[in-house]
Amino acid sequence: MNPSRFNAPTEKPIVAVFGSSTTQRTDPQWSVALELGEKLARQGFAVMNGGYAGSMEAVSEGARKAGGEVIGVTVSLFNFRSPNPHLTHREDTTTLLERLDYLVHVASAFVVLEGSVGTMAELFLTWNLLAVDGRPQAPLVCLGGPYEGFVRAATAPGLVLPELAKFVEIAKDPEDAVAKIASALKAVKR
């Protein structure tokens, strides 16, 4: 999923992490995102996200703590927000659609944390692009309690075709998410 029109700022495989911008340090989701970032970096992945606060900052902090690279894909719509301080590279885009396009096409894998409509837009766009391609060449892993029921509900009759559920995996914790990504990317390289 890496079209030539985008240049990745690193040689490492990049994992895009989608999540809420409103997650606070005291929320359980912060610890999950922090641990995820750290485990991804320790596994040799660069982390990419929207570059701002909340889960994006937590996963960035975790990755930097482990010595990893962190790419923030910011957007001029949010110029009033400061990028989080843990970024090693910043890619600034002009629209939300351009931002999503960059995130989805530069990453080798995806993790979706708990979030709201922006996170759901990222999940569904990524899911749709993987399904259109016809095979899961990039792992899409949902991490968080609500996702198992959410995917089941989304694939109910009249909504997402049940056979498209194969493009989404559910992880029970950050370690499980990283293992699923590492395994899937190893299989793709063969």
PyMOL commands that place a pseudoatom at each C-alpha (Angstrom):
pseudoatom trace, name=CA, resn=MET, resi=1, chain=A, elem=C, hetatm=0, pos=[0.000, 0.000, 0.000]
pseudoatom trace, name=CA, resn=ASN, resi=2, chain=A, elem=C, hetatm=0, pos=[2.909, 2.361, -0.561]
pseudoatom trace, name=CA, resn=PRO, resi=3, chain=A, elem=C, hetatm=0, pos=[2.211, 4.301, -3.786]
pseudoatom trace, name=CA, resn=SER, resi=4, chain=A, elem=C, hetatm=0, pos=[5.204, 6.155, -5.200]
pseudoatom trace, name=CA, resn=ARG, resi=5, chain=A, elem=C, hetatm=0, pos=[3.596, 9.574, -4.766]
pseudoatom trace, name=CA, resn=PHE, resi=6, chain=A, elem=C, hetatm=0, pos=[4.403, 9.415, -1.045]
pseudoatom trace, name=CA, resn=ASN, resi=7, chain=A, elem=C, hetatm=0, pos=[7.880, 9.322, 0.393]
pseudoatom trace, name=CA, resn=ALA, resi=8, chain=A, elem=C, hetatm=0, pos=[8.261, 7.562, 3.718]
pseudoatom trace, name=CA, resn=PRO, resi=9, chain=A, elem=C, hetatm=0, pos=[10.601, 9.474, 6.023]
pseudoatom trace, name=CA, resn=THR, resi=10, chain=A, elem=C, hetatm=0, pos=[12.284, 6.260, 7.232]
pseudoatom trace, name=CA, resn=GLU, resi=11, chain=A, elem=C, hetatm=0, pos=[13.468, 2.891, 5.930]
pseudoatom trace, name=CA, resn=LYS, resi=12, chain=A, elem=C, hetatm=0, pos=[11.823, 1.085, 8.847]
pseudoatom trace, name=CA, resn=PRO, resi=13, chain=A, elem=C, hetatm=0, pos=[8.377, -0.465, 8.445]
pseudoatom trace, name=CA, resn=ILE, resi=14, chain=A, elem=C, hetatm=0, pos=[5.840, 2.104, 9.640]
pseudoatom trace, name=CA, resn=VAL, resi=15, chain=A, elem=C, hetatm=0, pos=[2.839, 1.320, 11.807]
pseudoatom trace, name=CA, resn=ALA, resi=16, chain=A, elem=C, hetatm=0, pos=[0.092, 3.952, 11.753]
pseudoatom trace, name=CA, resn=VAL, resi=17, chain=A, elem=C, hetatm=0, pos=[-1.768, 4.196, 15.054]
pseudoatom trace, name=CA, resn=PHE, resi=18, chain=A, elem=C, hetatm=0, pos=[-5.209, 5.784, 15.103]
pseudoatom trace, name=CA, resn=GLY, resi=19, chain=A, elem=C, hetatm=0, pos=[-6.813, 6.921, 18.350]
pseudoatom trace, name=CA, resn=SER, resi=20, chain=A, elem=C, hetatm=0, pos=[-8.552, 9.640, 20.300]
pseudoatom trace, name=CA, resn=SER, resi=21, chain=A, elem=C, hetatm=0, pos=[-7.122, 13.128, 20.621]
pseudoatom trace, name=CA, resn=THR, resi=22, chain=A, elem=C, hetatm=0, pos=[-8.930, 13.570, 23.934]
pseudoatom trace, name=CA, resn=THR, resi=23, chain=A, elem=C, hetatm=0, pos=[-7.353, 10.700, 25.909]
pseudoatom trace, name=CA, resn=GLN, resi=24, chain=A, elem=C, hetatm=0, pos=[-5.904, 12.012, 29.179]
pseudoatom trace, name=CA, resn=ARG, resi=25, chain=A, elem=C, hetatm=0, pos=[-2.865, 10.710, 31.102]
pseudoatom trace, name=CA, resn=THR, resi=26, chain=A, elem=C, hetatm=0, pos=[-5.212, 9.453, 33.824]
pseudoatom trace, name=CA, resn=ASP, resi=27, chain=A, elem=C, hetatm=0, pos=[-7.315, 7.389, 31.380]
pseudoatom trace, name=CA, resn=PRO, resi=28, chain=A, elem=C, hetatm=0, pos=[-6.620, 3.647, 31.073]
pseudoatom trace, name=CA, resn=GLN, resi=29, chain=A, elem=C, hetatm=0, pos=[-6.346, 4.142, 27.282]
pseudoatom trace, name=CA, resn=TRP, resi=30, chain=A, elem=C, hetatm=0, pos=[-3.259, 6.337, 27.815]
pseudoatom trace, name=CA, resn=SER, resi=31, chain=A, elem=C, hetatm=0, pos=[-1.355, 3.435, 29.382]
pseudoatom trace, name=CA, resn=VAL, resi=32, chain=A, elem=C, hetatm=0, pos=[-2.431, 1.128, 26.552]
pseudoatom trace, name=CA, resn=ALA, resi=33, chain=A, elem=C, hetatm=0, pos=[-1.212, 3.600, 23.902]
pseudoatom trace, name=CA, resn=LEU, resi=34, chain=A, elem=C, hetatm=0, pos=[2.049, 4.244, 25.790]
pseudoatom trace, name=CA, resn=GLU, resi=35, chain=A, elem=C, hetatm=0, pos=[2.760, 0.508, 26.032]
pseudoatom trace, name=CA, resn=LEU, resi=36, chain=A, elem=C, hetatm=0, pos=[1.852, -0.011, 22.374]
pseudoatom trace, name=CA, resn=GLY, resi=37, chain=A, elem=C, hetatm=0, pos=[4.285, 2.682, 21.220]
pseudoatom trace, name=CA, resn=GLU, resi=38, chain=A, elem=C, hetatm=0, pos=[7.074, 1.243, 23.326]
pseudoatom trace, name=CA, resn=LYS, resi=39, chain=A, elem=C, hetatm=0, pos=[6.496, -2.323, 22.102]
pseudoatom trace, name=CA, resn=LEU, resi=40, chain=A, elem=C, hetatm=0, pos=[6.277, -1.251, 18.449]
pseudoatom trace, name=CA, resn=ALA, resi=41, chain=A, elem=C, hetatm=0, pos=[9.587, 0.631, 18.704]
pseudoatom trace, name=CA, resn=ARG, resi=42, chain=A, elem=C, hetatm=0, pos=[11.302, -2.249, 20.488]
pseudoatom trace, name=CA, resn=GLN, resi=43, chain=A, elem=C, hetatm=0, pos=[10.150, -4.536, 17.650]
pseudoatom trace, name=CA, resn=GLY, resi=44, chain=A, elem=C, hetatm=0, pos=[11.854, -2.236, 15.128]
pseudoatom trace, name=CA, resn=PHE, resi=45, chain=A, elem=C, hetatm=0, pos=[8.842, -0.375, 13.777]
pseudoatom trace, name=CA, resn=ALA, resi=46, chain=A, elem=C, hetatm=0, pos=[8.542, 3.373, 13.264]
pseudoatom trace, name=CA, resn=VAL, resi=47, chain=A, elem=C, hetatm=0, pos=[5.285, 4.780, 14.652]
pseudoatom trace, name=CA, resn=MET, resi=48, chain=A, elem=C, hetatm=0, pos=[3.093, 7.209, 12.732]
pseudoatom trace, name=CA, resn=ASN, resi=49, chain=A, elem=C, hetatm=0, pos=[-0.009, 9.031, 13.932]
pseudoatom trace, name=CA, resn=GLY, resi=50, chain=A, elem=C, hetatm=0, pos=[-1.860, 12.319, 13.654]
pseudoatom trace, name=CA, resn=GLY, resi=51, chain=A, elem=C, hetatm=0, pos=[0.812, 14.077, 15.686]
pseudoatom trace, name=CA, resn=TYR, resi=52, chain=A, elem=C, hetatm=0, pos=[-1.267, 15.802, 18.326]
pseudoatom trace, name=CA, resn=ALA, resi=53, chain=A, elem=C, hetatm=0, pos=[-2.461, 15.066, 21.885]
pseudoatom trace, name=CA, resn=GLY, resi=54, chain=A, elem=C, hetatm=0, pos=[-4.318, 12.203, 23.501]
pseudoatom trace, name=CA, resn=SER, resi=55, chain=A, elem=C, hetatm=0, pos=[-3.606, 8.667, 22.322]
pseudoatom trace, name=CA, resn=MET, resi=56, chain=A, elem=C, hetatm=0, pos=[-1.382, 10.109, 19.581]
pseudoatom trace, name=CA, resn=GLU, resi=57, chain=A, elem=C, hetatm=0, pos=[0.879, 11.682, 22.190]
pseudoatom trace, name=CA, resn=ALA, resi=58, chain=A, elem=C, hetatm=0, pos=[0.843, 8.585, 24.403]
pseudoatom trace, name=CA, resn=VAL, resi=59, chain=A, elem=C, hetatm=0, pos=[1.893, 6.209, 21.613]
pseudoatom trace, name=CA, resn=SER, resi=60, chain=A, elem=C, hetatm=0, pos=[4.531, 8.747, 20.517]
pseudoatom trace, name=CA, resn=GLU, resi=61, chain=A, elem=C, hetatm=0, pos=[5.896, 9.019, 24.054]
pseudoatom trace, name=CA, resn=GLY, resi=62, chain=A, elem=C, hetatm=0, pos=[6.112, 5.245, 24.372]
pseudoatom trace, name=CA, resn=ALA, resi=63, chain=A, elem=C, hetatm=0, pos=[7.927, 4.875, 21.056]
pseudoatom trace, name=CA, resn=ARG, resi=64, chain=A, elem=C, hetatm=0, pos=[10.433, 7.623, 21.907]
pseudoatom trace, name=CA, resn=LYS, resi=65, chain=A, elem=C, hetatm=0, pos=[11.013, 6.114, 25.347]
pseudoatom trace, name=CA, resn=ALA, resi=66, chain=A, elem=C, hetatm=0, pos=[12.142, 2.958, 23.520]
pseudoatom trace, name=CA, resn=GLY, resi=67, chain=A, elem=C, hetatm=0, pos=[14.341, 4.957, 21.122]
pseudoatom trace, name=CA, resn=GLY, resi=68, chain=A, elem=C, hetatm=0, pos=[11.954, 4.691, 18.166]
pseudoatom trace, name=CA, resn=GLU, resi=69, chain=A, elem=C, hetatm=0, pos=[11.112, 7.044, 15.329]
pseudoatom trace, name=CA, resn=VAL, resi=70, chain=A, elem=C, hetatm=0, pos=[7.779, 8.881, 15.487]
pseudoatom trace, name=CA, resn=ILE, resi=71, chain=A, elem=C, hetatm=0, pos=[6.139, 10.505, 12.482]
pseudoatom trace, name=CA, resn=GLY, resi=72, chain=A, elem=C, hetatm=0, pos=[3.356, 13.006, 13.119]
pseudoatom trace, name=CA, resn=VAL, resi=73, chain=A, elem=C, hetatm=0, pos=[1.023, 13.777, 10.230]
pseudoatom trace, name=CA, resn=THR, resi=74, chain=A, elem=C, hetatm=0, pos=[-0.501, 17.113, 11.147]
pseudoatom trace, name=CA, resn=VAL, resi=75, chain=A, elem=C, hetatm=0, pos=[-3.066, 19.178, 9.267]
pseudoatom trace, name=CA, resn=SER, resi=76, chain=A, elem=C, hetatm=0, pos=[-3.422, 22.939, 8.798]
pseudoatom trace, name=CA, resn=LEU, resi=77, chain=A, elem=C, hetatm=0, pos=[-7.069, 22.724, 9.932]
pseudoatom trace, name=CA, resn=PHE, resi=78, chain=A, elem=C, hetatm=0, pos=[-5.671, 22.204, 13.433]
pseudoatom trace, name=CA, resn=ASN, resi=79, chain=A, elem=C, hetatm=0, pos=[-3.042, 24.971, 13.392]
pseudoatom trace, name=CA, resn=PHE, resi=80, chain=A, elem=C, hetatm=0, pos=[-4.360, 26.075, 16.783]
pseudoatom trace, name=CA, resn=ARG, resi=81, chain=A, elem=C, hetatm=0, pos=[-3.085, 22.766, 18.266]
pseudoatom trace, name=CA, resn=SER, resi=82, chain=A, elem=C, hetatm=0, pos=[0.559, 22.145, 19.040]
pseudoatom trace, name=CA, resn=PRO, resi=83, chain=A, elem=C, hetatm=0, pos=[2.130, 18.938, 17.763]
pseudoatom trace, name=CA, resn=ASN, resi=84, chain=A, elem=C, hetatm=0, pos=[3.108, 16.605, 20.561]
pseudoatom trace, name=CA, resn=PRO, resi=85, chain=A, elem=C, hetatm=0, pos=[6.729, 16.952, 21.746]
pseudoatom trace, name=CA, resn=HIS, resi=86, chain=A, elem=C, hetatm=0, pos=[7.730, 13.353, 20.980]
pseudoatom trace, name=CA, resn=LEU, resi=87, chain=A, elem=C, hetatm=0, pos=[7.774, 13.546, 17.181]
pseudoatom trace, name=CA, resn=THR, resi=88, chain=A, elem=C, hetatm=0, pos=[11.038, 12.894, 15.336]
pseudoatom trace, name=CA, resn=HIS, resi=89, chain=A, elem=C, hetatm=0, pos=[9.523, 13.847, 11.985]
pseudoatom trace, name=CA, resn=ARG, resi=90, chain=A, elem=C, hetatm=0, pos=[6.518, 15.954, 11.052]
pseudoatom trace, name=CA, resn=GLU, resi=91, chain=A, elem=C, hetatm=0, pos=[4.596, 15.784, 7.798]
pseudoatom trace, name=CA, resn=ASP, resi=92, chain=A, elem=C, hetatm=0, pos=[2.177, 18.713, 7.537]
pseudoatom trace, name=CA, resn=THR, resi=93, chain=A, elem=C, hetatm=0, pos=[-0.858, 18.337, 5.273]
pseudoatom trace, name=CA, resn=THR, resi=94, chain=A, elem=C, hetatm=0, pos=[-3.453, 20.851, 4.111]
pseudoatom trace, name=CA, resn=THR, resi=95, chain=A, elem=C, hetatm=0, pos=[-6.688, 18.865, 4.566]
pseudoatom trace, name=CA, resn=LEU, resi=96, chain=A, elem=C, hetatm=0, pos=[-8.013, 15.972, 6.625]
pseudoatom trace, name=CA, resn=LEU, resi=97, chain=A, elem=C, hetatm=0, pos=[-8.376, 13.919, 3.459]
pseudoatom trace, name=CA, resn=GLU, resi=98, chain=A, elem=C, hetatm=0, pos=[-4.745, 14.537, 2.506]
pseudoatom trace, name=CA, resn=ARG, resi=99, chain=A, elem=C, hetatm=0, pos=[-3.736, 13.597, 6.054]
pseudoatom trace, name=CA, resn=LEU, resi=100, chain=A, elem=C, hetatm=0, pos=[-5.702, 10.346, 5.893]
pseudoatom trace, name=CA, resn=ASP, resi=101, chain=A, elem=C, hetatm=0, pos=[-4.325, 9.613, 2.443]
pseudoatom trace, name=CA, resn=TYR, resi=102, chain=A, elem=C, hetatm=0, pos=[-0.768, 9.979, 3.728]
pseudoatom trace, name=CA, resn=LEU, resi=103, chain=A, elem=C, hetatm=0, pos=[-1.382, 7.907, 6.867]
pseudoatom trace, name=CA, resn=VAL, resi=104, chain=A, elem=C, hetatm=0, pos=[-3.052, 5.077, 4.973]
pseudoatom trace, name=CA, resn=HIS, resi=105, chain=A, elem=C, hetatm=0, pos=[-0.642, 4.903, 2.054]
pseudoatom trace, name=CA, resn=VAL, resi=106, chain=A, elem=C, hetatm=0, pos=[2.692, 5.284, 3.821]
pseudoatom trace, name=CA, resn=ALA, resi=107, chain=A, elem=C, hetatm=0, pos=[2.077, 2.772, 6.619]
pseudoatom trace, name=CA, resn=SER, resi=108, chain=A, elem=C, hetatm=0, pos=[2.828, -0.942, 6.365]
pseudoatom trace, name=CA, resn=ALA, resi=109, chain=A, elem=C, hetatm=0, pos=[0.390, -1.810, 9.173]
pseudoatom trace, name=CA, resn=PHE, resi=110, chain=A, elem=C, hetatm=0, pos=[-2.322, -0.204, 11.284]
pseudoatom trace, name=CA, resn=VAL, resi=111, chain=A, elem=C, hetatm=0, pos=[-3.500, -0.264, 14.893]
pseudoatom trace, name=CA, resn=VAL, resi=112, chain=A, elem=C, hetatm=0, pos=[-6.799, 1.329, 15.856]
pseudoatom trace, name=CA, resn=LEU, resi=113, chain=A, elem=C, hetatm=0, pos=[-7.168, 2.363, 19.491]
pseudoatom trace, name=CA, resn=GLU, resi=114, chain=A, elem=C, hetatm=0, pos=[-10.383, 3.462, 21.137]
pseudoatom trace, name=CA, resn=GLY, resi=115, chain=A, elem=C, hetatm=0, pos=[-11.636, 6.760, 19.747]
pseudoatom trace, name=CA, resn=SER, resi=116, chain=A, elem=C, hetatm=0, pos=[-14.489, 8.767, 18.299]
pseudoatom trace, name=CA, resn=VAL, resi=117, chain=A, elem=C, hetatm=0, pos=[-15.619, 9.702, 14.781]
pseudoatom trace, name=CA, resn=GLY, resi=118, chain=A, elem=C, hetatm=0, pos=[-12.140, 10.637, 13.511]
pseudoatom trace, name=CA, resn=THR, resi=119, chain=A, elem=C, hetatm=0, pos=[-10.796, 7.284, 14.630]
pseudoatom trace, name=CA, resn=MET, resi=120, chain=A, elem=C, hetatm=0, pos=[-13.778, 5.509, 13.060]
pseudoatom trace, name=CA, resn=ALA, resi=121, chain=A, elem=C, hetatm=0, pos=[-13.166, 7.362, 9.776]
pseudoatom trace, name=CA, resn=GLU, resi=122, chain=A, elem=C, hetatm=0, pos=[-9.557, 6.160, 9.829]
pseudoatom trace, name=CA, resn=LEU, resi=123, chain=A, elem=C, hetatm=0, pos=[-10.657, 2.598, 10.610]
pseudoatom trace, name=CA, resn=PHE, resi=124, chain=A, elem=C, hetatm=0, pos=[-13.266, 2.453, 7.859]
pseudoatom trace, name=CA, resn=LEU, resi=125, chain=A, elem=C, hetatm=0, pos=[-11.107, 4.118, 5.191]
pseudoatom trace, name=CA, resn=THR, resi=126, chain=A, elem=C, hetatm=0, pos=[-8.248, 1.725, 5.902]
pseudoatom trace, name=CA, resn=TRP, resi=127, chain=A, elem=C, hetatm=0, pos=[-10.598, -1.270, 6.026]
pseudoatom trace, name=CA, resn=ASN, resi=128, chain=A, elem=C, hetatm=0, pos=[-12.193, -0.239, 2.729]
pseudoatom trace, name=CA, resn=LEU, resi=129, chain=A, elem=C, hetatm=0, pos=[-8.857, 0.200, 0.953]
pseudoatom trace, name=CA, resn=LEU, resi=130, chain=A, elem=C, hetatm=0, pos=[-7.647, -3.198, 2.141]
pseudoatom trace, name=CA, resn=ALA, resi=131, chain=A, elem=C, hetatm=0, pos=[-10.893, -4.831, 0.996]
pseudoatom trace, name=CA, resn=VAL, resi=132, chain=A, elem=C, hetatm=0, pos=[-10.754, -3.151, -2.427]
pseudoatom trace, name=CA, resn=ASP, resi=133, chain=A, elem=C, hetatm=0, pos=[-7.257, -4.527, -2.891]
pseudoatom trace, name=CA, resn=GLY, resi=134, chain=A, elem=C, hetatm=0, pos=[-8.765, -7.993, -2.340]
pseudoatom trace, name=CA, resn=ARG, resi=135, chain=A, elem=C, hetatm=0, pos=[-6.254, -9.326, 0.149]
pseudoatom trace, name=CA, resn=PRO, resi=136, chain=A, elem=C, hetatm=0, pos=[-4.953, -8.203, 3.512]
pseudoatom trace, name=CA, resn=GLN, resi=137, chain=A, elem=C, hetatm=0, pos=[-1.486, -7.080, 2.455]
pseudoatom trace, name=CA, resn=ALA, resi=138, chain=A, elem=C, hetatm=0, pos=[-1.244, -4.760, 5.462]
pseudoatom trace, name=CA, resn=PRO, resi=139, chain=A, elem=C, hetatm=0, pos=[-2.504, -5.843, 8.870]
pseudoatom trace, name=CA, resn=LEU, resi=140, chain=A, elem=C, hetatm=0, pos=[-5.329, -3.808, 10.414]
pseudoatom trace, name=CA, resn=VAL, resi=141, chain=A, elem=C, hetatm=0, pos=[-5.548, -4.504, 14.142]
pseudoatom trace, name=CA, resn=CYS, resi=142, chain=A, elem=C, hetatm=0, pos=[-8.190, -3.059, 16.475]
pseudoatom trace, name=CA, resn=LEU, resi=143, chain=A, elem=C, hetatm=0, pos=[-7.067, -2.817, 20.082]
pseudoatom trace, name=CA, resn=GLY, resi=144, chain=A, elem=C, hetatm=0, pos=[-9.562, -2.168, 22.849]
pseudoatom trace, name=CA, resn=GLY, resi=145, chain=A, elem=C, hetatm=0, pos=[-12.538, -3.647, 24.609]
pseudoatom trace, name=CA, resn=PRO, resi=146, chain=A, elem=C, hetatm=0, pos=[-15.287, -2.309, 22.350]
pseudoatom trace, name=CA, resn=TYR, resi=147, chain=A, elem=C, hetatm=0, pos=[-13.895, -3.555, 19.042]
pseudoatom trace, name=CA, resn=GLU, resi=148, chain=A, elem=C, hetatm=0, pos=[-14.906, -7.202, 19.095]
pseudoatom trace, name=CA, resn=GLY, resi=149, chain=A, elem=C, hetatm=0, pos=[-18.571, -6.239, 19.520]
pseudoatom trace, name=CA, resn=PHE, resi=150, chain=A, elem=C, hetatm=0, pos=[-18.169, -3.299, 17.139]
pseudoatom trace, name=CA, resn=VAL, resi=151, chain=A, elem=C, hetatm=0, pos=[-16.844, -5.423, 14.271]
pseudoatom trace, name=CA, resn=ARG, resi=152, chain=A, elem=C, hetatm=0, pos=[-19.557, -8.009, 14.918]
pseudoatom trace, name=CA, resn=ALA, resi=153, chain=A, elem=C, hetatm=0, pos=[-22.210, -5.254, 14.823]
pseudoatom trace, name=CA, resn=ALA, resi=154, chain=A, elem=C, hetatm=0, pos=[-20.655, -3.627, 11.737]
pseudoatom trace, name=CA, resn=THR, resi=155, chain=A, elem=C, hetatm=0, pos=[-20.874, -6.931, 9.854]
pseudoatom trace, name=CA, resn=ALA, resi=156, chain=A, elem=C, hetatm=0, pos=[-24.518, -7.535, 10.750]
pseudoatom trace, name=CA, resn=PRO, resi=157, chain=A, elem=C, hetatm=0, pos=[-26.904, -8.182, 7.837]
pseudoatom trace, name=CA, resn=GLY, resi=158, chain=A, elem=C, hetatm=0, pos=[-27.377, -5.032, 5.778]
pseudoatom trace, name=CA, resn=LEU, resi=159, chain=A, elem=C, hetatm=0, pos=[-24.052, -3.445, 6.759]
pseudoatom trace, name=CA, resn=VAL, resi=160, chain=A, elem=C, hetatm=0, pos=[-20.468, -4.516, 5.995]
pseudoatom trace, name=CA, resn=LEU, resi=161, chain=A, elem=C, hetatm=0, pos=[-20.386, -7.837, 4.162]
pseudoatom trace, name=CA, resn=PRO, resi=162, chain=A, elem=C, hetatm=0, pos=[-19.396, -10.534, 6.687]
pseudoatom trace, name=CA, resn=GLU, resi=163, chain=A, elem=C, hetatm=0, pos=[-16.580, -11.835, 4.435]
pseudoatom trace, name=CA, resn=LEU, resi=164, chain=A, elem=C, hetatm=0, pos=[-14.888, -8.440, 4.753]
pseudoatom trace, name=CA, resn=ALA, resi=165, chain=A, elem=C, hetatm=0, pos=[-14.364, -9.053, 8.468]
pseudoatom trace, name=CA, resn=LYS, resi=166, chain=A, elem=C, hetatm=0, pos=[-11.228, -11.027, 7.513]
pseudoatom trace, name=CA, resn=PHE, resi=167, chain=A, elem=C, hetatm=0, pos=[-9.430, -7.727, 6.910]
pseudoatom trace, name=CA, resn=VAL, resi=168, chain=A, elem=C, hetatm=0, pos=[-9.694, -6.719, 10.574]
pseudoatom trace, name=CA, resn=GLU, resi=169, chain=A, elem=C, hetatm=0, pos=[-8.063, -8.447, 13.522]
pseudoatom trace, name=CA, resn=ILE, resi=170, chain=A, elem=C, hetatm=0, pos=[-8.862, -7.874, 17.179]
pseudoatom trace, name=CA, resn=ALA, resi=171, chain=A, elem=C, hetatm=0, pos=[-6.020, -7.735, 19.718]
pseudoatom trace, name=CA, resn=LYS, resi=172, chain=A, elem=C, hetatm=0, pos=[-6.497, -8.236, 23.434]
pseudoatom trace, name=CA, resn=ASP, resi=173, chain=A, elem=C, hetatm=0, pos=[-3.526, -6.083, 24.506]
pseudoatom trace, name=CA, resn=PRO, resi=174, chain=A, elem=C, hetatm=0, pos=[-0.543, -4.172, 23.055]
pseudoatom trace, name=CA, resn=GLU, resi=175, chain=A, elem=C, hetatm=0, pos=[1.682, -7.259, 23.063]
pseudoatom trace, name=CA, resn=ASP, resi=176, chain=A, elem=C, hetatm=0, pos=[-0.935, -9.193, 21.075]
pseudoatom trace, name=CA, resn=ALA, resi=177, chain=A, elem=C, hetatm=0, pos=[-1.311, -6.293, 18.604]
pseudoatom trace, name=CA, resn=VAL, resi=178, chain=A, elem=C, hetatm=0, pos=[2.452, -6.102, 17.967]
pseudoatom trace, name=CA, resn=ALA, resi=179, chain=A, elem=C, hetatm=0, pos=[2.682, -9.888, 17.578]
pseudoatom trace, name=CA, resn=LYS, resi=180, chain=A, elem=C, hetatm=0, pos=[-0.142, -9.871, 15.003]
pseudoatom trace, name=CA, resn=ILE, resi=181, chain=A, elem=C, hetatm=0, pos=[1.558, -7.093, 13.034]
pseudoatom trace, name=CA, resn=ALA, resi=182, chain=A, elem=C, hetatm=0, pos=[5.006, -8.709, 13.145]
pseudoatom trace, name=CA, resn=SER, resi=183, chain=A, elem=C, hetatm=0, pos=[3.580, -12.064, 12.050]
pseudoatom trace, name=CA, resn=ALA, resi=184, chain=A, elem=C, hetatm=0, pos=[1.526, -10.583, 9.190]
pseudoatom trace, name=CA, resn=LEU, resi=185, chain=A, elem=C, hetatm=0, pos=[4.382, -8.452, 7.849]
pseudoatom trace, name=CA, resn=LYS, resi=186, chain=A, elem=C, hetatm=0, pos=[6.773, -11.397, 8.026]
pseudoatom trace, name=CA, resn=ALA, resi=187, chain=A, elem=C, hetatm=0, pos=[4.289, -13.446, 5.945]
pseudoatom trace, name=CA, resn=VAL, resi=188, chain=A, elem=C, hetatm=0, pos=[3.979, -10.634, 3.356]
pseudoatom trace, name=CA, resn=LYS, resi=189, chain=A, elem=C, hetatm=0, pos=[7.781, -10.516, 2.872]
pseudoatom trace, name=CA, resn=ARG, resi=190, chain=A, elem=C, hetatm=0, pos=[7.901, -14.196, 1.893]
for i in range(1, 190): cmd.bond("trace and resi %d" % i, "trace and resi %d" % (i + 1))
show_as sticks, trace
zoom trace
